[in-house]
Amino acid sequence: MAKKNMEATASDGSRAISKFHISDVIIIAVLVILCSTCVIPFWHLLVKSISSDMAVMMKEVFFWPKEITFSAYSKVFSDRSMVRSMIYSVVVTLIFTALGMIVCTCAAYPLSKKRLKGKGFFTFVLMVPMYFTAGMIPSFILMFNLNLIDSMWVLILPLIYSPYNMLVMKTYFQSTIPDSLEESAFLDGATNLQILRKIVLPLSKPIVATLSLFYAVGRWNAYADHMYYIRSDTKRMIQYKLYLLVQGAEASISASLGDTGGATNVTTPEVLQAACIMFVSVPIIIVYPFLQKYFVKGAMVGAVKG
Amino acid sequence: MAKSNGAKPGVRTKTTWGNALKRDWQLYLLLLLPVALVAVFNYAAYPGLRMAFMDYKPIKGFAGSEWVGMEVFKKIFQDTDFIRALRNSIIFNLLDLLVGFPMPIILALMLNELRFMRFKKVTQTILYLPHFLSWAIIGSVAYTMFRPATGLVNTLLMNAGVISEGIPFMNEKWHWAVTYLLVGVWQGMGWGTILYLAAITSINGELYEACIIDGANKWQKMWHVTLPGIRGTIVTLLIMNLGRVMGSNLERLTAFDNTQVRDFQYQLAIYIYQKGMGAGKYSEGTAVGLFQSLIGVVLVLLSDKIAKALGEEGLL
């Protein structure tokens, strides 16, 4: 009997619930606190975004909305440039992800073949950019010479080849797709491309899903390239617009009276700002829980070195 | 390089390029696209590094600008702004490592002890979330929470009577340093647990059994089995992170920007952006970027050597 108990302990780490240790309480308490640091800020923003300007200015809004109004959201949605930028961001992200996956497959599949002659050379050529970059200024000059400054493509083309994603995909191909499968197809007269399309890709759906997400989230969240390459408002993705909005508000607070006068002198009223932050965050917060498992899978494959 | 890869011993004999091309021309065709992309967008930028050794004037171009040898490097090392940016970058990266590195390990150990699977799942989902938010969002959320007069934290503390005046979490450089670091830890801690949790699952269950038979308690099990079991992962990740000590994240820094904290916030990415781009000092910006890249490469190679010397899997 005792032995049985022990085995249960070892296999799934669960002990009889009756033994509720003090350490369990501490662990749960710590985790709950940490989780609340992730949830509370967004809850607070959500509540703020649907409260009235007045209530927020009087600092009466904490965890429950006061004088509920959606006027901030209607302002955000009636602001053509915000909505336009959101659509633009989605379009750029989709193009980026689709092209990125094509390029990634084109690099990863050949390099996953042990027999490929010149594999070492191509791997070297394709991995160097991961470790040595020319830096921002030479890249800027290059984009300038390529006539890509202030175009949508400057947000897409330079980044669609990702050495890291390529490594993840290559590792997946090598570790999960049996050589024998491809060899038999080869003997049946299938060409390399047919094998890739008909055998390898259908077997690689999980990694395709994962890497698409890596690409999409990477593009969706990044905006440093905007600071260098993008000038006109219509070419800005939504994250950068949010950055400018909040920084603009911050600069005006810092400049006027060192932030003692409350919210009155903020260029973007707090409620509107909260609505904007929610507007930009919600897409990720909503889709993320459903896609989480794919991310985790990708991170694990990536850890196994190619 | 190509020679040794052509054949599997005992399976095929060495292939000539003619045979390889005949058999795998489609594969080479596929490779053409990524190779063209890196050629145009990565390798084509390397010649621009010449600017670091020139007195580059955009109007004159490469042809008209003067070569100055190591003058630019001499100049930047006498530039107090650069020294400040370098110092801040290194200090903040090391502090990031110091406070940020242990957190995922502790968190993974805690999650591993949890017996309620549902609670564990929800906790993980919530803790991973910050990793998927942009720095623009994180920065603006931080400002909403920490503004001296209107931030949630200060308002609550003031209402509770704990403080009479708002704490300048984001508006005074020492406070800012703490906020900046802690928000960094917060952003990365959940996601950082994944590799440790994976390593923990791969620990042999018999070790725990043996431990229990020997009468070990929870802490002893953790200390004598779990931690040694993930030692390899810890070492590898630590070394990998040490390799990034020269890095500098423009998005994170600008998201936490305001005029009162420039003393600390001024790091290499900001230097390159403001001096190199903003003030048009292309040569200086390039030189600093090159310096950063070269140190980065050296650190990666070094990390790889150290990892291998310690008997762990290398990075390259």
Interface residues (C-beta under 8 A of the other chain):
Chain A: M6 E7 T9 A10 S11 G13 S14 R15 I17 H21 S23 D24 I27 I28 V30 L31 L34 C35 T37 C38 V39 P41 F42 H44 L45 K48 K59 F62 I102 V103 C104 T105 C106 A107 Y109 P110 L111 K113 K114 R115 L116 K117 G118 K119 G120 F121 F122 F124 V125 L126 V128 P129 Y131 F132 T133 A134 G135 M136 I137 P138 S139 F140 I141 L142 L146 L157 P158 I160 Y161 M166 T191 N192 L193 V217 W220 N221 A222 Y223 A224 M227 Y228 Q239 Y240 L242 Y243 V246 Q247 E250 A251 I253 S254 A255 G258 D259 T260 G261 G262 A263 E270 Q273 A274 I277 V280 S281 I284 I285 Y288 P289 Q292 F295 V296 A299 M300 A303 K305
Chain B: M1 A2 S4 N5 G6 A7 K8 R12 T15 W17 A20 D24 Q26 L27 Y28 L30 L31 L32 L33 P34 V35 L37 V38 V40 F41 N42 Y43 A44 A45 Y46 P47 G48 L49 M51 L107 M110 L111 N112 E113 L114 R115 F119 V122 T123 T125 I126 L127 Y128 L129 P130 F132 L133 S134 W135 A136 I137 G139 S140 V141 Y143 T144 M145 R147 P148 A149 T150 L152 T155 L156 N171 W186 M189 G190 W191 I194 L195 A198 G205 E206 Y208 E209 I212 I213 K218 L250 E251 T254 A255 D257 N258 T259 Q260 I272 Y273 G276 M277 Y282 G285 T286 V288 G289 L290 Q292 S293 G296 V297 V300 E313 G314 L315
